[in-house]
Amino acid sequence: MRQKASLKLCARAGCPVMSKCDSATKRKLTCIEGGEHMGRLGCNCGAIMSSVNCPSENRIHVFSDSEVINALGTDRTKKLWDFYIVDRAYEYWYCTTCRRVHQIKVDSGVCVLRYKPIGKSDDQLGILGVSPDWRELYVITDVELDEAIERDFDTKLAEYLPRVRRRVMLSPDQQTAIVFDSITGIEVDRYVTESGNP
């Protein structure tokens, strides 16, 4: 069976509202309790992000290099879909207005980290110039993931990863993330953690 219904907590901390999304088609999102704020998160810039539309332009999926290595180490034929549906401790929200990225702890709905864009560095560091102690993250938008699965539900994780549009390197202290174009290896953006209460 292809379909997997998933229950997700509302993004507002402590909210009892639950939502149900048909994860296979990602087309219908229905609030079980009928809450008006279900699937929404406010950004510091004042914009309201929403996961009500599936796929959502505000949701991104972040996978660490160790997650990918472990998944491929156990099964080189693992499907992208099977890797994606694994429950994770964090969700990531992207504000299309100011480009901030919010890391939300799934079990509490609390924002634990927030990254703000600061633009490209003046030194235009290429990906080969990044220190080896930085971790690579695979960042895929909800829209990109939906398109890949819609094109071919049986897409293998190992086949999809080389097509990821951006490579992100995260500093050891998790304070800086540098975004690189996957093809050219040139820096396209840089993020730093935002001080103050996330």
BALOBA-1460 file (C-alpha; in Angstrom, 3 decimals):
// residues 198
<rec num="1" residu="m" x="0.000" y="0.000" z="0.000"/>
<rec num="2" residu="r" x="1.450" y="3.353" z="-1.045"/>
<rec num="3" residu="q" x="-0.512" y="5.644" z="1.210"/>
<rec num="4" residu="k" x="0.597" y="6.451" z="4.719"/>
<rec num="5" residu="a" x="-1.516" y="8.770" z="6.797"/>
<rec num="6" residu="s" x="0.532" y="10.783" z="9.244"/>
<rec num="7" residu="l" x="-0.633" y="12.791" z="12.215"/>
<rec num="8" residu="k" x="1.221" y="15.990" z="12.972"/>
<rec num="9" residu="l" x="0.900" y="18.415" z="15.860"/>
<rec num="10" residu="c" x="-0.079" y="21.964" z="15.107"/>
<rec num="11" residu="a" x="2.997" y="24.175" z="14.860"/>
<rec num="12" residu="r" x="1.854" y="26.328" z="17.809"/>
<rec num="13" residu="a" x="3.484" y="25.178" z="21.045"/>
<rec num="14" residu="g" x="1.140" y="23.168" z="23.255"/>
<rec num="15" residu="c" x="-1.739" y="23.194" z="20.790"/>
<rec num="16" residu="p" x="-3.892" y="20.042" z="20.935"/>
<rec num="17" residu="v" x="-5.046" y="20.465" z="17.351"/>
<rec num="18" residu="m" x="-4.015" y="17.592" z="15.106"/>
<rec num="19" residu="s" x="-3.914" y="17.454" z="11.339"/>
<rec num="20" residu="k" x="-4.090" y="14.519" z="8.981"/>
<rec num="21" residu="c" x="-2.250" y="14.537" z="5.682"/>
<rec num="22" residu="d" x="-2.345" y="11.839" z="3.037"/>
<rec num="23" residu="s" x="1.420" y="11.645" z="2.706"/>
<rec num="24" residu="a" x="1.373" y="9.592" z="-0.492"/>
<rec num="25" residu="t" x="-0.396" y="12.226" z="-2.545"/>
<rec num="26" residu="k" x="0.275" y="15.118" z="-0.121"/>
<rec num="27" residu="r" x="-2.811" y="16.814" z="-1.502"/>
<rec num="28" residu="k" x="-5.364" y="16.895" z="1.331"/>
<rec num="29" residu="l" x="-4.793" y="18.338" z="4.756"/>
<rec num="30" residu="t" x="-7.748" y="18.260" z="7.084"/>
<rec num="31" residu="c" x="-7.844" y="19.492" z="10.630"/>
<rec num="32" residu="i" x="-9.369" y="16.827" z="12.873"/>
<rec num="33" residu="e" x="-10.347" y="19.365" z="15.562"/>
<rec num="34" residu="g" x="-11.164" y="22.194" z="13.142"/>
<rec num="35" residu="g" x="-8.553" y="24.608" z="14.544"/>
<rec num="36" residu="e" x="-8.095" y="27.829" z="12.565"/>
<rec num="37" residu="h" x="-4.344" y="28.027" z="13.250"/>
<rec num="38" residu="m" x="-3.574" y="24.429" z="12.347"/>
<rec num="39" residu="g" x="-0.429" y="24.012" z="10.246"/>
<rec num="40" residu="r" x="0.786" y="27.595" z="10.681"/>
<rec num="41" residu="l" x="3.858" y="29.215" z="12.164"/>
<rec num="42" residu="g" x="4.605" y="32.918" z="12.580"/>
<rec num="43" residu="c" x="7.984" y="34.258" z="11.485"/>
<rec num="44" residu="n" x="9.870" y="37.092" z="13.185"/>
<rec num="45" residu="c" x="9.366" y="39.238" z="10.079"/>
<rec num="46" residu="g" x="5.593" y="39.049" z="10.608"/>
<rec num="47" residu="a" x="4.842" y="36.599" z="7.796"/>
<rec num="48" residu="i" x="2.676" y="33.566" z="8.487"/>
<rec num="49" residu="m" x="4.069" y="30.291" z="7.171"/>
<rec num="50" residu="s" x="1.684" y="27.448" z="6.443"/>
<rec num="51" residu="s" x="1.857" y="23.729" z="5.828"/>
<rec num="52" residu="v" x="-1.839" y="23.541" z="4.940"/>
<rec num="53" residu="n" x="-1.093" y="23.246" z="1.212"/>
<rec num="54" residu="c" x="0.638" y="20.036" z="0.277"/>
<rec num="55" residu="p" x="3.283" y="20.447" z="-0.964"/>
<rec num="56" residu="s" x="4.064" y="23.521" z="1.111"/>
<rec num="57" residu="e" x="6.381" y="26.289" z="-0.052"/>
<rec num="58" residu="n" x="7.207" y="26.832" z="3.641"/>
<rec num="59" residu="r" x="8.375" y="23.328" z="4.501"/>
<rec num="60" residu="i" x="11.878" y="22.056" z="3.809"/>
<rec num="61" residu="h" x="13.363" y="18.679" z="4.587"/>
<rec num="62" residu="v" x="16.833" y="18.556" z="6.084"/>
<rec num="63" residu="f" x="18.788" y="15.322" z="6.198"/>
<rec num="64" residu="s" x="22.252" y="15.028" z="7.731"/>
<rec num="65" residu="d" x="25.079" y="13.325" z="5.895"/>
<rec num="66" residu="s" x="25.163" y="10.657" z="8.643"/>
<rec num="67" residu="e" x="21.436" y="9.897" z="8.145"/>
<rec num="68" residu="v" x="22.019" y="9.448" z="4.423"/>
<rec num="69" residu="i" x="25.150" y="7.320" z="4.908"/>
<rec num="70" residu="n" x="23.349" y="5.088" z="7.415"/>
<rec num="71" residu="a" x="20.327" y="4.690" z="5.137"/>
<rec num="72" residu="l" x="22.419" y="3.837" z="2.085"/>
<rec num="73" residu="g" x="24.765" y="1.627" z="4.119"/>
<rec num="74" residu="t" x="21.915" y="-0.672" z="5.073"/>
<rec num="75" residu="d" x="20.092" y="-0.646" z="1.737"/>
<rec num="76" residu="r" x="21.444" y="0.883" z="-1.511"/>
<rec num="77" residu="t" x="18.017" y="0.317" z="-3.093"/>
<rec num="78" residu="k" x="16.147" y="2.344" z="-0.442"/>
<rec num="79" residu="k" x="13.459" y="4.504" z="-2.026"/>
<rec num="80" residu="l" x="13.419" y="8.262" z="-1.522"/>
<rec num="81" residu="w" x="9.858" y="7.906" z="-0.205"/>
<rec num="82" residu="d" x="10.855" y="5.304" z="2.421"/>
<rec num="83" residu="f" x="13.687" y="7.558" z="3.615"/>
<rec num="84" residu="y" x="11.426" y="10.617" z="3.743"/>
<rec num="85" residu="i" x="8.583" y="9.093" z="5.808"/>
<rec num="86" residu="v" x="10.794" y="8.140" z="8.765"/>
<rec num="87" residu="d" x="9.756" y="10.104" z="11.845"/>
<rec num="88" residu="r" x="12.322" y="12.738" z="12.748"/>
<rec num="89" residu="a" x="12.793" y="14.811" z="15.884"/>
<rec num="90" residu="y" x="12.741" y="18.147" z="14.015"/>
<rec num="91" residu="e" x="10.767" y="19.893" z="11.283"/>
<rec num="92" residu="y" x="12.147" y="22.801" z="9.259"/>
<rec num="93" residu="w" x="10.110" y="25.776" z="8.114"/>
<rec num="94" residu="y" x="11.254" y="28.308" z="5.498"/>
<rec num="95" residu="c" x="9.884" y="31.851" z="5.330"/>
<rec num="96" residu="t" x="9.491" y="32.893" z="1.698"/>
<rec num="97" residu="t" x="9.321" y="36.559" z="2.774"/>
<rec num="98" residu="c" x="12.599" y="36.981" z="4.700"/>
<rec num="99" residu="r" x="14.213" y="33.551" z="3.964"/>
<rec num="100" residu="r" x="14.660" y="32.632" z="7.647"/>
<rec num="101" residu="v" x="14.779" y="28.924" z="8.497"/>
<rec num="102" residu="h" x="13.109" y="27.742" z="11.694"/>
<rec num="103" residu="q" x="14.023" y="24.411" z="13.349"/>
<rec num="104" residu="i" x="10.996" y="23.108" z="15.276"/>
<rec num="105" residu="k" x="11.115" y="20.263" z="17.809"/>
<rec num="106" residu="v" x="8.279" y="17.980" z="16.695"/>
<rec num="107" residu="d" x="7.192" y="16.652" z="20.093"/>
<rec num="108" residu="s" x="6.807" y="20.108" z="21.662"/>
<rec num="109" residu="g" x="6.250" y="22.413" z="18.664"/>
<rec num="110" residu="v" x="8.938" y="24.731" z="20.070"/>
<rec num="111" residu="c" x="11.348" y="26.617" z="17.796"/>
<rec num="112" residu="v" x="14.809" y="25.589" z="19.014"/>
<rec num="113" residu="l" x="16.953" y="27.328" z="16.384"/>
<rec num="114" residu="r" x="16.373" y="30.048" z="13.852"/>
<rec num="115" residu="y" x="18.743" y="30.902" z="11.017"/>
<rec num="116" residu="k" x="18.684" y="34.223" z="9.193"/>
<rec num="117" residu="p" x="20.263" y="34.842" z="5.789"/>
<rec num="118" residu="i" x="23.166" y="37.274" z="5.688"/>
<rec num="119" residu="g" x="24.036" y="36.971" z="1.997"/>
<rec num="120" residu="k" x="27.121" y="35.644" z="0.296"/>
<rec num="121" residu="s" x="30.512" y="36.075" z="1.860"/>
<rec num="122" residu="d" x="32.927" y="38.574" z="0.295"/>
<rec num="123" residu="d" x="35.583" y="35.881" z="-0.066"/>
<rec num="124" residu="q" x="33.209" y="33.723" z="-2.164"/>
<rec num="125" residu="l" x="34.371" y="30.500" z="-0.601"/>
<rec num="126" residu="g" x="33.891" y="27.505" z="-2.875"/>
<rec num="127" residu="i" x="32.670" y="24.240" z="-1.434"/>
<rec num="128" residu="l" x="36.194" y="22.792" z="-1.653"/>
<rec num="129" residu="g" x="37.408" y="25.530" z="0.704"/>
<rec num="130" residu="v" x="35.136" y="24.465" z="3.573"/>
<rec num="131" residu="s" x="36.864" y="22.941" z="6.581"/>
<rec num="132" residu="p" x="36.523" y="19.126" z="6.719"/>
<rec num="133" residu="d" x="34.957" y="19.268" z="10.189"/>
<rec num="134" residu="w" x="31.809" y="20.919" z="8.776"/>
<rec num="135" residu="r" x="28.829" y="18.583" z="8.193"/>
<rec num="136" residu="e" x="26.957" y="18.308" z="4.946"/>
<rec num="137" residu="l" x="23.184" y="18.641" z="4.992"/>
<rec num="138" residu="y" x="20.840" y="17.610" z="2.213"/>
<rec num="139" residu="v" x="18.112" y="20.262" z="1.973"/>
<rec num="140" residu="i" x="15.099" y="19.525" z="-0.216"/>
<rec num="141" residu="t" x="12.006" y="21.711" z="-0.430"/>
<rec num="142" residu="d" x="8.605" y="20.117" z="0.035"/>
<rec num="143" residu="v" x="7.762" y="21.112" z="-3.554"/>
<rec num="144" residu="e" x="10.947" y="19.456" z="-4.947"/>
<rec num="145" residu="l" x="10.297" y="16.292" z="-2.962"/>
<rec num="146" residu="d" x="6.693" y="16.125" z="-4.116"/>
<rec num="147" residu="e" x="7.729" y="16.607" z="-7.768"/>
<rec num="148" residu="a" x="10.335" y="13.826" z="-7.536"/>
<rec num="149" residu="i" x="7.908" y="11.352" z="-5.957"/>
<rec num="150" residu="e" x="5.132" y="12.319" z="-8.379"/>
<rec num="151" residu="r" x="7.467" y="11.749" z="-11.342"/>
<rec num="152" residu="d" x="8.508" y="8.337" z="-10.077"/>
<rec num="153" residu="f" x="7.284" y="6.923" z="-6.795"/>
<rec num="154" residu="d" x="10.041" y="4.295" z="-6.938"/>
<rec num="155" residu="t" x="12.912" y="6.812" z="-7.177"/>
<rec num="156" residu="k" x="15.893" y="5.474" z="-5.245"/>
<rec num="157" residu="l" x="17.523" y="7.686" z="-2.624"/>
<rec num="158" residu="a" x="20.973" y="7.023" z="-4.135"/>
<rec num="159" residu="e" x="19.723" y="8.144" z="-7.568"/>
<rec num="160" residu="y" x="18.012" y="11.282" z="-6.260"/>
<rec num="161" residu="l" x="20.782" y="12.750" z="-4.061"/>
<rec num="162" residu="p" x="23.057" y="13.817" z="-6.949"/>
<rec num="163" residu="r" x="20.103" y="15.859" z="-8.301"/>
<rec num="164" residu="v" x="19.655" y="17.901" z="-5.101"/>
<rec num="165" residu="r" x="19.944" y="21.542" z="-6.200"/>
<rec num="166" residu="r" x="21.882" y="22.857" z="-3.254"/>
<rec num="167" residu="r" x="24.516" y="21.575" z="-0.879"/>
<rec num="168" residu="v" x="24.577" y="22.992" z="2.616"/>
<rec num="169" residu="m" x="27.575" y="22.858" z="4.923"/>
<rec num="170" residu="l" x="26.950" y="23.342" z="8.659"/>
<rec num="171" residu="s" x="29.664" y="24.553" z="11.028"/>
<rec num="172" residu="p" x="30.620" y="22.283" z="13.956"/>
<rec num="173" residu="d" x="28.988" y="24.708" z="16.425"/>
<rec num="174" residu="q" x="25.823" y="24.844" z="14.225"/>
<rec num="175" residu="q" x="26.032" y="28.654" z="14.154"/>
<rec num="176" residu="t" x="26.710" y="29.047" z="10.417"/>
<rec num="177" residu="a" x="25.324" y="27.316" z="7.339"/>
<rec num="178" residu="i" x="26.707" y="27.973" z="3.862"/>
<rec num="179" residu="v" x="24.576" y="27.137" z="0.823"/>
<rec num="180" residu="f" x="26.350" y="26.085" z="-2.376"/>
<rec num="181" residu="d" x="25.082" y="25.493" z="-5.890"/>
<rec num="182" residu="s" x="25.377" y="21.730" z="-6.408"/>
<rec num="183" residu="i" x="26.678" y="22.001" z="-9.960"/>
<rec num="184" residu="t" x="29.185" y="24.859" z="-9.691"/>
<rec num="185" residu="g" x="30.178" y="24.447" z="-6.033"/>
<rec num="186" residu="i" x="29.959" y="28.241" z="-5.646"/>
<rec num="187" residu="e" x="28.473" y="29.829" z="-2.532"/>
<rec num="188" residu="v" x="24.968" y="31.208" z="-3.124"/>
<rec num="189" residu="d" x="23.949" y="32.164" z="0.411"/>
<rec num="190" residu="r" x="25.043" y="32.120" z="4.026"/>
<rec num="191" residu="y" x="22.956" y="31.777" z="7.190"/>
<rec num="192" residu="v" x="23.766" y="32.433" z="10.860"/>
<rec num="193" residu="t" x="21.789" y="31.619" z="13.972"/>
<rec num="194" residu="e" x="19.692" y="34.518" z="15.104"/>
<rec num="195" residu="s" x="20.280" y="35.703" z="18.648"/>
<rec num="196" residu="g" x="17.451" y="36.189" z="21.072"/>
<rec num="197" residu="n" x="14.468" y="33.986" z="21.786"/>
<rec num="198" residu="p" x="13.705" y="31.751" z="18.783"/>
